[in-house]
Amino acid sequence: MEKGLVIGASGGVGAALAEALEAQGTDVVRLSRSSHGLDLRDADSIERVMGQVQGPFEAVLIATGLLAPPGEGPEKALATIDARSMAEVIQVNAIGPSLLLRHAPRLLPRGRRSVLGVLSARVGSIGDNRLGGWHSYRASKAALNQIVRGAAIELARTHREAVVAALHPGTVATPFTSAYEPPRGKLSPDEAARRLLAVLTRLTPAETGRFWDHEGREVPW
Ligand SMILES: NC(=O)c1ccc[n+]([C@@H]2O[C@H](COP(=O)([O-])OP(=O)(O)OC[C@H]3O[C@@H](n4cnc5c(N)ncnc54)[C@H](OP(=O)(O)O)[C@@H]3O)[C@@H](O)[C@H]2O)c1
């Protein structure tokens, strides 16, 4: 039986990804801050929890993320950028996942196919930024994307069958988007998870280190 690891399995998309993997017959290890004390703002907690995880896993999914610190919202204008808030968003969305990725070489199998999907966001695309605003969140996801790209390059040297992908899940109905009513509606977490797993299933090792949306379309960096 294949093994899967979902980090951020307490979240809307993370929980749906874990369920979708299980529905495919994958044996899933779920990790989260709320269940395991894995706090992406605390490097020691990351090392403590990740050090206990035994791989290898055919699928590793990082589904953590923060739009803005609790009680705050993403910036609408440059004037509202706050150093402490920005640092927290970058810590959770870019630095924390980087510390998780330190463990990727050990967690992925060598010599056979594996996927490592990291939840990013289309608004982290610099080329696609037409509206401005959301400065901290956008910057944090742009930084995350660069780390994912670097991880893919490094892993390809030792894990030739690995597929590493930054993923945009769509606008999904989770606590993350509870304050927003987009004109085109939201995907259910189950539908988003189904689509993301379908994208990962189709990708080949030759396509590692790129940024894809839930419909399998490449997103510009
Ligand atoms: N929903 C959308 O429309 C949408 C759109 C684009 C991109 N995304 C991305 O998709 C990913 C998942 O989003 P979601 O909608 O599932 O969000 P969600 O339901 O709010 O879940 C967020 C997850 O992140 C975890 N998390 C937050 N702060 C953390 C911290 N300091 N340390 C460890 N874990 C932390 C939460 O853990 P606990 O609950 O255990 O604290 C939870 O598992 C995020 O990366 C988000 O940026 C979402």
The ligand as an ORCA input file, in Angstrom:
! r2SCAN-3c Opt
* xyz 0 1
  N      -8.857     28.365      0.492
  C      -8.484     28.993     -0.598
  O      -9.314     29.550     -1.350
  C      -7.045     29.070     -0.988
  C      -6.710     29.757     -2.163
  C      -5.368     29.814     -2.547
  C      -4.413     29.178     -1.788
  N      -4.772     28.534     -0.647
  C      -3.703     27.889      0.136
  O      -4.091     26.579      0.451
  C      -3.515     26.200      1.715
  C      -4.620     25.617      2.607
  O      -5.614     26.590      2.818
  P      -7.015     26.235      3.510
  O      -8.039     26.938      2.723
  O      -7.125     24.759      3.751
  O      -6.830     26.994      4.905
  P      -7.391     26.644      6.374
  O      -8.606     25.817      6.309
  O      -7.415     27.954      7.072
  O      -6.210     25.747      6.976
  C      -4.961     26.308      7.302
  C      -4.028     25.235      7.764
  O      -2.774     25.867      8.045
  C      -2.391     25.508      9.350
  N      -1.613     26.551      9.995
  C      -1.905     27.880     10.076
  N      -0.957     28.499     10.803
  C      -0.065     27.541     11.184
  C       1.111     27.536     11.955
  N       1.605     28.648     12.528
  N       1.770     26.362     12.136
  C       1.300     25.221     11.594
  N       0.174     25.157     10.864
  C      -0.493     26.307     10.667
  C      -3.679     25.243     10.110
  O      -3.377     24.426     11.221
  P      -4.251     24.368     12.600
  O      -5.686     24.558     12.186
  O      -3.969     22.988     13.105
  O      -3.759     25.441     13.477
  C      -4.491     24.530      9.039
  O      -4.115     23.176      8.972
  C      -2.847     27.465      2.258
  O      -1.465     27.394      1.956
  C      -3.474     28.589      1.460
  O      -2.580     29.684      1.314
  C      -6.054     28.460     -0.227
*
